[in-house]
Amino acid sequence: MRRVRMSAGRSINLALSSRGIYALQQAGLWERMRSIIIPMKGRMMHSVAADLTFQPYGKDEAEVINSISRAELNIALMNAAEEHGAIIHFNRRCTGYDLKTGAIRLRDEETEEVTTQEAGVVIGCDGSASSIRAEMLKLSRFNFSQQYLDYGYKELTIPAGPRGEPLLETHALHIWPRGNHMLIALPNIDGTFACILFLPFEGADSFANLTTSAQVEQFFDSRFPDAVPLMPQLAENYSANPTGSMVTIKCSPWHVEGRALLLGDAVHAIVPFFGQGINCGFEDCTSLVELIDRLGADWAHVFAEFEKERKVNTDAIADMAIENFTEMRDRVADSRFLLRKKVELALEERYPQVFVPKYAMVTFHRIPYSVALARGAVQDRMLAELCGPINRVEDLDWEKADRLIHRDLSPLEIRQ
Ligand SMILES: Cc1cc2nc3c(=O)[nH]c(=O)nc-3n(C[C@H](O)[C@H](O)[C@H](O)COP(=O)(O)OP(=O)(O)OC[C@H]3O[C@@H](n4cnc5c(N)ncnc54)[C@H](O)[C@@H]3O)c2cc1C
């Protein structure tokens, strides 16, 4: 990656937020990342008529999410790992793990030579199709579930203008929400935007029905007309880039005694609609490091505690990510939803230690995901009750809000 250009369709941007930032700060890397991120202050919604509506993510300028190129992030992490003495062996595919001896099998992708590597402790961070996890399926009483969405995604690009200038507002995540499908665009530091089209695999509006350039162009003209002039290579990008699938993976145990542990997407892949996959993976690192500091190299103990502490939280963000899919593609354009967002911010302003919107608990704080899920459900009921009778935030019944807040919510321990 540091020598060759990334192939198109594999370079999706990530939205980095508090949990990821905290881990990078702990590793002394955040300051270096600042030059490769673009803060996004809110969602910019594009209607079919090309009307724009900006909706801030948080209560103030500090509550932003950060667009970062996956390639740039990986490069910065590899450089830092090597500076600290890590040795990276490229093009070695792990093809198996021996549950009894703890040895891993590696195939050299260039020579096809297969070798076995003795390993005291293996930490498998090999993504949602983890080969270490595949081997763990052979353990007796290993629990495993994988749930694919009926939707796929495809990366597309909005190039920069003739002088390298961005052609959309830079400090926003752009969304074209259209019910059962949507287009999003995240800014890059070179003035380009990385776009992702989310669409069902099958059905009327689907990847299955968009197979020719003419179909793709016609579809975009009718659904995302203001994006079309910005995407001169739409049809070429569409046919060249792969269609990806999205999966939720849950499993347990996460470890083989003290010999192997799974981490990140390998153990808890989630769908991307809360922008939390990498943030959650980084939070795994924070938590593992804290446990190692506390318990030393007692790996069986560390791994067992790690799973106990994390699984309840990774299950929670997996569920919230699915929920957020409906919110992003359907509700962000809905006036009742916009009212609800305003009421949430008003409640947060009045009760900052007690009422924190679910999006903020997940994105701008390090409140455990399981707490965000549970409090979020209570707050959802409260918001339904408060927003039901009104059409403007000015008409909010503060007496009722006071009563509900004091009855249903206790003060929150907020970790920044
Ligand atoms: C469309 C999309 C948008 C997303 N947007 C966001 C976002 O905005 N914010 C966010 O936080 N998250 C986002 N995510 C999720 C995020 O990409 C993942 O959660 C994150 O990349 C997981 O990191 P990981 O290191 O666990 O796994 P991966 O990033 O998958 O890395 C796994 C690594 O292991 C290597 N590998 C795999 N198999 C083997 C093997 N057998 N042998 C050796 N090496 C192997 C791979 O080459 C890769 O380097 C998004 C995901 C998608 C699909």
The ligand as an SDF file (V2000), in Angstrom:
LIG
                    3D

 53 58  0  0  0  0  0  0  0  0999 V2000
  -18.8980    0.3790    3.0340 C   0  0  0  0  0  0  0  0  0  0  0  0
  -18.2660    0.4260    4.3890 C   0  0  0  0  0  0  0  0  0  0  0  0
  -18.1680    1.6440    5.0600 C   0  0  0  0  0  0  0  0  0  0  0  0
  -17.6110    1.7000    6.3290 C   0  0  0  0  0  0  0  0  0  0  0  0
  -17.5550    2.9020    6.9800 N   0  0  0  0  0  0  0  0  0  0  0  0
  -17.0640    2.9560    8.2330 C   0  0  0  0  0  0  0  0  0  0  0  0
  -16.9830    4.2020    8.9250 C   0  0  0  0  0  0  0  0  0  0  0  0
  -17.3600    5.2670    8.4020 O   0  0  0  0  0  0  0  0  0  0  0  0
  -16.4860    4.2240   10.1940 N   0  0  0  0  0  0  0  0  0  0  0  0
  -16.0830    3.0840   10.8070 C   0  0  0  0  0  0  0  0  0  0  0  0
  -15.6660    3.1590   11.9710 O   0  0  0  0  0  0  0  0  0  0  0  0
  -16.1350    1.8870   10.1740 N   0  0  0  0  0  0  0  0  0  0  0  0
  -16.6050    1.7890    8.9070 C   0  0  0  0  0  0  0  0  0  0  0  0
  -16.6440    0.5920    8.2530 N   0  0  0  0  0  0  0  0  0  0  0  0
  -16.2160   -0.6130    8.9730 C   0  0  0  0  0  0  0  0  0  0  0  0
  -14.7110   -0.7840    8.9700 C   0  0  0  0  0  0  0  0  0  0  0  0
  -14.2340   -0.7910    7.6430 O   0  0  0  0  0  0  0  0  0  0  0  0
  -14.3290   -2.1010    9.6270 C   0  0  0  0  0  0  0  0  0  0  0  0
  -15.0140   -2.2420   10.8500 O   0  0  0  0  0  0  0  0  0  0  0  0
  -12.8380   -2.1390    9.8960 C   0  0  0  0  0  0  0  0  0  0  0  0
  -12.1080   -2.0300    8.6920 O   0  0  0  0  0  0  0  0  0  0  0  0
  -12.4600   -3.4360   10.6060 C   0  0  0  0  0  0  0  0  0  0  0  0
  -11.1040   -3.4210   10.8770 O   0  0  0  0  0  0  0  0  0  0  0  0
  -10.3420   -4.7900   11.1130 P   0  0  0  0  0  0  0  0  0  0  0  0
   -8.9080   -4.4040   11.2390 O   0  0  0  0  0  0  0  0  0  0  0  0
  -10.9820   -5.5630   12.2020 O   0  0  0  0  0  0  0  0  0  0  0  0
  -10.5630   -5.6270    9.7760 O   0  0  0  0  0  0  0  0  0  0  0  0
  -10.1800   -5.2520    8.2750 P   0  0  0  0  0  0  0  0  0  0  0  0
  -10.1420   -3.7960    8.0630 O   0  0  0  0  0  0  0  0  0  0  0  0
  -11.0540   -6.0940    7.4170 O   0  0  0  0  0  0  0  0  0  0  0  0
   -8.6650   -5.7490    8.1550 O   0  0  0  0  0  0  0  0  0  0  0  0
   -8.3540   -7.1130    8.0990 C   0  0  0  0  0  0  0  0  0  0  0  0
   -6.9360   -7.2610    7.6010 C   0  0  0  0  0  0  0  0  0  0  0  0
   -6.5770   -8.6520    7.6290 O   0  0  0  0  0  0  0  0  0  0  0  0
   -6.0890   -9.0410    6.3610 C   0  0  0  0  0  0  0  0  0  0  0  0
   -6.4860  -10.4470    6.1660 N   0  0  0  0  0  0  0  0  0  0  0  0
   -7.7260  -10.9350    5.9430 C   0  0  0  0  0  0  0  0  0  0  0  0
   -7.7000  -12.2690    5.8560 N   0  0  0  0  0  0  0  0  0  0  0  0
   -6.4060  -12.6370    6.0410 C   0  0  0  0  0  0  0  0  0  0  0  0
   -5.7270  -13.8860    6.0710 C   0  0  0  0  0  0  0  0  0  0  0  0
   -6.3890  -15.0320    5.8960 N   0  0  0  0  0  0  0  0  0  0  0  0
   -4.4040  -13.8970    6.2700 N   0  0  0  0  0  0  0  0  0  0  0  0
   -3.7140  -12.7310    6.4660 C   0  0  0  0  0  0  0  0  0  0  0  0
   -4.2890  -11.5200    6.4550 N   0  0  0  0  0  0  0  0  0  0  0  0
   -5.6200  -11.4810    6.2400 C   0  0  0  0  0  0  0  0  0  0  0  0
   -6.7320   -8.0840    5.3570 C   0  0  0  0  0  0  0  0  0  0  0  0
   -5.9330   -7.9900    4.1860 O   0  0  0  0  0  0  0  0  0  0  0  0
   -6.7560   -6.7890    6.1580 C   0  0  0  0  0  0  0  0  0  0  0  0
   -5.5130   -6.1340    6.0630 O   0  0  0  0  0  0  0  0  0  0  0  0
  -17.1710    0.5140    6.9660 C   0  0  0  0  0  0  0  0  0  0  0  0
  -17.2390   -0.7080    6.2840 C   0  0  0  0  0  0  0  0  0  0  0  0
  -17.7840   -0.7520    5.0100 C   0  0  0  0  0  0  0  0  0  0  0  0
  -17.8820   -2.0720    4.3010 C   0  0  0  0  0  0  0  0  0  0  0  0
  1  2  1  0
  2  3  1  0
  2 52  2  0
  3  4  2  0
  4  5  1  0
  4 50  1  0
  5  6  2  0
  6  7  1  0
  6 13  1  0
  7  8  2  0
  7  9  1  0
  9 10  1  0
 10 11  2  0
 10 12  1  0
 12 13  2  0
 13 14  1  0
 14 15  1  0
 14 50  1  0
 15 16  1  0
 16 17  1  0
 16 18  1  0
 18 19  1  0
 18 20  1  0
 20 21  1  0
 20 22  1  0
 22 23  1  0
 23 24  1  0
 24 25  2  0
 24 26  1  0
 24 27  1  0
 27 28  1  0
 28 29  2  0
 28 30  1  0
 28 31  1  0
 31 32  1  0
 32 33  1  0
 33 34  1  0
 33 48  1  0
 34 35  1  0
 35 36  1  0
 35 46  1  0
 36 37  1  0
 36 45  1  0
 37 38  2  0
 38 39  1  0
 39 40  1  0
 39 45  2  0
 40 41  1  0
 40 42  2  0
 42 43  1  0
 43 44  2  0
 44 45  1  0
 46 47  1  0
 46 48  1  0
 48 49  1  0
 50 51  2  0
 51 52  1  0
 52 53  1  0
M  END
$$$$
